[in-house]
């Protein structure tokens, strides 16, 4: 079952034709099933064309957890072909049903291996913080997802953008960083670092500890997207987004016109 669902997701991603919710077509699909499917789904990527560059953490806000009936986040994997340069353009063939979120990204200088990773451990292992935009996407039709659906679908990962300014973790209090998200020059979201589980570093610590359950760790050089600071905003061809994060700078991305 896992292998077939992974193939279905891969086909949806390559054809850009969404599929029905996995939980509707495979009754009883569990979170553990979903993480196994995610692994098999990602193994279908062409390793000659791309490499793992980090991780993303999803469902870090209480409203989103309550919406899906869960009490912890989920995670996905970032790859080199998902990175869009700051001020770059997302081509129409790169996404299916994109939405935009603003986040604080942690770039690591040493490995983080759980269990028992703390917030202090996260900051000791972090090289720098950088503003980021995550472009979430779904291979599931009309975003009709439950928790197993999004986990299996690589935590609804799409693309990500990293700002140019880097900030040492000791120079800023991540949980107090304010964020404003603009769409075509108008404010569409505001937030603060503390909206991500009280502290974005707590999210990274959670991820390191969660990965240890599967014998994995966060690695030096990886970028960790720590969680959205406001609700995801739908993106359409021609839209331009800017996220401004206090003390961290700004990051921009534009969607090509159709």
Residue pairs with C-beta under 8 A, 6 or more apart in sequence:
1 26
1 33
2 33
2 36
2 37
2 40
3 40
5 22
5 26
5 37
5 41
5 152
6 37
6 40
6 41
6 43
6 44
6 152
7 44
8 19
8 22
9 19
9 37
9 41
9 139
9 152
9 153
10 41
10 44
11 17
12 18
12 19
12 96
12 139
13 139
16 93
16 96
18 96
18 97
18 138
18 139
18 140
18 141
18 142
19 139
19 140
19 141
20 140
20 141
20 144
21 140
21 141
21 144
21 145
21 146
21 149
22 29
22 34
22 37
22 140
22 148
22 149
22 152
22 153
23 29
23 146
23 148
23 149
24 144
29 148
29 152
30 148
31 147
31 148
31 151
33 148
33 152
34 147
34 148
34 149
34 151
34 152
35 151
35 152
35 214
37 151
37 152
38 76
38 77
38 151
38 152
38 153
38 154
38 155
41 152
41 153
41 154
42 77
42 154
45 79
49 81
50 79
50 80
50 81
51 79
51 80
52 77
52 78
52 79
52 80
52 222
53 78
53 79
53 80
53 82
53 83
53 222
53 223
54 77
54 78
54 222
54 223
54 224
54 225
55 75
55 76
55 77
55 78
55 207
55 218
55 222
55 224
55 225
56 75
56 76
56 77
56 78
56 134
56 155
56 157
56 160
56 224
56 225
57 73
57 74
57 75
57 155
57 196
57 203
57 204
57 206
57 207
57 224
57 225
57 226
57 227
58 64
58 73
58 74
58 75
58 76
58 136
58 150
58 155
58 156
58 227
58 228
59 65
59 68
59 70
59 72
59 73
59 74
59 147
59 150
60 73
60 195
60 196
60 197
60 203
60 226
60 227
60 228
61 195
61 196
61 197
61 227
61 228
64 228
65 71
65 72
65 73
68 145
68 146
68 147
68 150
69 147
70 147
72 206
72 210
73 197
73 203
73 206
73 207
73 227
74 147
74 150
74 151
74 155
75 155
75 207
75 210
75 211
76 151
76 154
76 155
76 156
76 157
77 154
77 157
78 157
78 160
78 222
78 223
78 225
82 157
82 158
82 159
82 160
83 159
83 160
83 161
83 162
84 90
84 135
84 159
84 160
84 161
84 253
85 161
86 161
86 162
86 163
86 164
86 251
86 252
86 253
87 252
87 253
87 254
88 161
88 253
88 254
89 253
89 254
89 255
89 256
90 98
90 135
90 159
90 235
90 253
90 254
90 255
90 256
91 256
92 237
92 255
92 256
92 258
94 158
94 159
95 135
95 137
95 158
95 159
95 235
96 137
96 138
96 139
97 137
97 138
97 142
97 143
98 135
98 136
98 137
98 158
98 159
98 234
98 235
98 255
99 135
99 136
99 137
99 232
99 233
99 234
99 235
100 133
100 134
100 135
100 136
100 181
100 183
100 232
100 233
100 234
100 235
100 241
100 253
101 133
101 134
101 135
101 136
101 181
101 228
101 229
101 230
101 231
101 232
101 233
102 131
102 132
102 133
102 134
102 179
102 181
102 189
102 191
102 228
102 229
102 230
102 243
102 245
102 251
103 132
103 133
103 134
103 196
103 200
103 225
103 226
103 227
103 228
103 229
104 129
104 130
104 131
104 132
104 174
104 177
104 193
104 196
104 200
104 226
104 229
104 245
104 248
105 129
105 130
105 131
105 132
105 160
105 162
105 223
105 224
105 225
105 226
106 122
106 126
106 129
106 169
106 200
106 201
106 204
106 223
106 224
106 226
107 126
107 127
107 128
107 129
107 130
107 166
107 221
107 222
107 223
107 224
108 125
108 126
108 127
108 218
108 219
108 220
108 221
108 222
108 224
109 125
109 126
109 127
109 220
109 221
110 124
110 125
110 220
111 125
111 217
111 218
111 219
111 220
112 121
112 122
112 125
112 204
112 208
112 217
112 218
113 208
113 212
113 217
113 218
114 208
114 209
114 210
114 211
114 212
114 213
114 217
115 209
115 212
116 209
117 205
117 208
117 209
118 205
119 199
119 201
119 202
119 205
121 205
121 208
122 201
122 204
122 205
122 208
123 169
123 170
123 201
125 218
125 220
126 169
126 201
126 204
128 166
128 167
128 168
128 169
129 166
129 167
129 168
129 169
129 172
129 174
129 248
130 162
130 163
130 165
130 166
130 167
130 223
130 248
130 249
130 251
131 162
131 163
131 165
131 243
131 244
131 245
131 248
131 249
131 250
131 251
132 160
132 161
132 162
132 163
132 223
132 225
132 243
132 251
133 160
133 161
133 241
133 243
133 251
133 252
133 253
134 157
134 158
134 159
134 160
134 161
134 225
134 228
135 158
135 159
135 160
135 161
135 235
135 253
136 156
136 157
136 158
136 232
137 156
137 157
137 158
137 159
138 145
138 150
138 153
138 156
139 153
140 149
140 150
140 153
145 153
145 156
150 156
160 223
160 225
161 251
161 252
161 253
162 223
162 251
163 245
163 248
163 249
163 250
163 251
164 249
165 248
165 249
167 247
167 248
167 249
171 247
172 247
172 248
173 193
174 193
174 199
174 200
174 201
174 226
175 192
175 193
175 194
175 198
175 199
175 200
175 201
176 192
176 193
176 194
177 192
177 193
177 245
177 246
177 247
177 248
178 190
178 191
178 192
178 245
178 246
179 189
179 190
179 191
179 192
179 193
179 229
179 230
179 243
179 244
179 245
179 246
180 187
180 189
180 190
180 243
180 244
181 187
181 188
181 189
181 190
181 191
181 230
181 233
181 241
181 242
181 243
182 188
182 241
182 242
182 243
182 244
183 233
183 235
183 239
183 240
183 241
184 239
184 240
185 240
188 233
189 229
189 230
189 231
189 233
190 230
191 228
191 229
191 230
192 229
193 199
193 200
193 229
195 229
195 230
196 202
196 203
196 226
196 227
196 228
196 229
197 203
197 206
197 227
200 226
200 227
201 226
203 226
203 227
204 218
204 224
204 226
207 218
207 224
208 217
208 218
211 217
211 218
218 224
233 241
235 241
235 255
236 255
237 255
237 256
237 257
237 258
238 255
238 256
238 257
238 258
239 254
239 255
240 252
240 253
240 254
240 255
241 252
241 253
241 254
242 250
242 251
242 252
243 250
243 251
243 252
244 250
245 251
